Amino acid sequence: MKKEIKIFAGLIFILFVTVGFAQNTGKIAGKVTDEKTAEVLIGVNILIEGTGLGAATDMNGEYIIVNVPPKTYNVIAKYIGYANTVTRNVHVGSGSTTKIDFRITQTEITLNHEVVITAKAPLVVKDMTSTEARITADQIKELPLQNINQLITQQAGVSKGSDGGIHIRGGRSSEISYLVNGVSITDDFNRTQALSVETESIQELKVISGTFNAEYGNAMSGVVNIVTKSGGQNLSGNLEIWSGDYVSNHTDIYKHINSVNPFANYNFQGFLNGPLIPDKLNFFVSARRFFDGGYI
């Protein structure tokens, strides 16, 4: 009996992991044609640079690559007798399909001959049925914000109440579902975030404020879905340190308030990522230490 329960629990765990993984990956799809004749090309290899992901075009010249982690990639089209064509800066979002069509040109068989194209984000995403905002890791890096709640409240339709709670489109703070990589981190007691994710660890933050899909349950006002970063093939990291103090005029009530301690408030944060076993196992770790003296 115990063995059956363990097997059943294991199957449930695998099911939840699979569903969560599907929610936090995207797709790349499109069609490949000859630039001169506009004829569809069969069997063209479409590869995502730096990954093991790819696909080949079918009888209609169409392809689709699934389970693509949210990130910005270079996508390559390779076909014998045609120049390699590279589309750069292709952004893939979680739960969405990025459409990339290729028009490739015939060429003599030579080495190192390729055509480079820069992808542009569409002004209107036709397959998006929900109202949502996406913030990528590159955008987060440019923003002067320290925590995830500040990122969320910067989006349209999101506000912060006097109690510090987050409200989407006027709803209660308890009506928001919080997810990390498809797994709920909503506190069952007060329906807020049970844990906080450092901004350095976020690959993509998605705030859905209306008409979200049925896959997002237990939510009425909105959904906040966080996709974390994964380790890379190259060792890299970052460290940020700042400190300071509050300074004001001396008064009889608050003595020594005009004295300065440069380490009264400080923030240490950083991340490190790279390979543990090259091409097989990578790691990513981030940490933050924040202290505020709290005089003001």
Buried (B, 14 or more C-beta within 10 A) or exposed (E): EEEEEEEEEEEEEEEEEEEBBBBBBBBBBBBBBBBEEEEBBBEBBBBBBEEEBBBBBBEEBBBEBEEBBBBEBBBBBBBEEBBBBBBBEBBBBBBBBBBBEBBBEEEEEEEEEEBEBEBEEEEEBEEBEBBBBBBBBEEBEEEEBBEBBEBBBEBEBBEBEEEEBBBBBEBEBBBBBBBBBBBBBBEEEEBBBBEEBBBBBBBBBBBBBBEBEEEBEEBEBBBBBBBBBBBBEEEEEEEEEEEBBBEEEEEEEEEEBEEEBEEBBBBBBBBBBBBEEEEEEBBBEBEBEEEEEEEE
